[in-house]
Amino acid sequence: MRAASAASDMATGSFTYTVFVDDNFHYMDESERYKLGEFSSYAEAVAACERLVDAYLLENPTADETAAQKYAAYTSFGPDPFIVTDDPAVAAPRFSAWDYAKGRCGLK
């Protein structure tokens, strides 16, 4: 039944892009995962992920911290949002919060 639904979704373009958030501090602990929301486009889902990473980086400033230290703190303690979708057009590359944070920290 899902195959018929996927074919219908492809025809109408009505895919859902769900953003989930893992906690870098609780690596591999799915009990710490939460659903941020569902979005009607991949671009909206990416924007939500970026806002979450940006908020963490802005809320945790340290004047004497290097870019590498800021990035290390993010990968140790920050939120790690990711997108789940059945849209075949979004096979790869997918959004990477760590890559995005690396760029925002000036390491890319």
C-alpha positions in Angstrom: 0.0 0.0 0.0 2.9 2.4 0.8 4.2 2.0 -2.8 0.9 3.3 -4.2 1.0 6.2 -1.7 4.6 7.0 -2.7 3.7 7.0 -6.4 0.8 9.4 -5.5 3.1 11.6 -3.5 5.6 11.7 -6.4 2.8 12.8 -8.8 1.5 15.5 -6.4 4.8 16.5 -4.8 3.3 16.1 -1.4 6.1 14.7 0.7 6.7 15.4 4.3 10.1 16.4 5.7 10.4 15.6 9.4 13.1 17.1 11.5 14.3 15.1 14.5 16.9 16.3 16.9 19.5 14.1 18.7 21.6 15.5 21.6 25.3 15.4 20.9 25.9 15.1 24.7 23.8 11.9 24.8 25.3 10.3 21.7 23.4 7.2 20.5 20.7 7.6 23.2 17.5 7.6 21.3 15.5 8.4 24.4 16.9 12.0 24.2 15.7 12.4 20.6 12.7 14.6 19.9 10.7 15.7 16.9 11.2 19.3 16.0 8.4 19.4 13.4 7.1 18.4 10.0 7.7 20.6 7.0 6.2 20.7 3.5 9.5 21.3 1.7 13.1 20.2 2.1 14.2 23.9 2.1 11.9 24.6 5.1 13.3 21.6 7.0 16.9 22.6 6.3 16.1 26.2 7.4 14.7 24.8 10.7 17.8 22.7 11.2 20.1 25.7 10.5 18.1 27.9 13.0 18.6 25.3 15.7 22.3 25.1 15.2 22.6 28.9 14.9 20.7 29.4 18.1 23.0 27.0 20.0 26.1 28.8 18.6 24.7 32.2 19.5 23.5 31.2 22.9 26.9 29.7 23.9 29.5 32.4 23.0 32.9 32.5 24.6 35.0 35.5 23.7 38.3 33.7 24.1 37.3 30.5 22.4 38.9 29.6 19.1 36.7 28.4 16.2 38.0 24.9 16.7 37.0 25.0 20.4 33.6 26.4 19.6 33.0 23.6 17.0 34.3 21.0 19.5 31.8 22.3 22.1 29.0 22.1 19.6 29.8 18.5 18.6 30.0 17.5 22.3 27.0 19.3 23.7 24.8 20.9 20.9 21.7 19.7 19.1 22.1 17.5 16.1 19.1 17.9 13.9 18.5 15.7 10.9 15.8 15.3 8.2 13.8 12.1 7.5 11.7 12.0 4.3 10.6 9.5 1.7 11.1 12.0 -1.1 13.4 10.2 -3.6 14.7 13.6 -4.9 16.4 14.1 -1.5 18.6 11.1 -1.7 22.0 12.8 -1.2 23.6 15.0 -0.2 21.5 15.4 2.9 21.7 18.1 5.5 24.6 17.6 8.0 24.3 19.7 11.2 28.0 19.1 11.9 29.1 20.3 8.4 26.8 23.3 8.8 28.2 24.1 12.3 31.8 23.8 11.0 31.0 26.4 8.4 29.3 28.7 10.9 32.4 28.4 13.2 34.6 29.5 10.3 36.3 26.1 9.8 35.2 25.4 6.3 
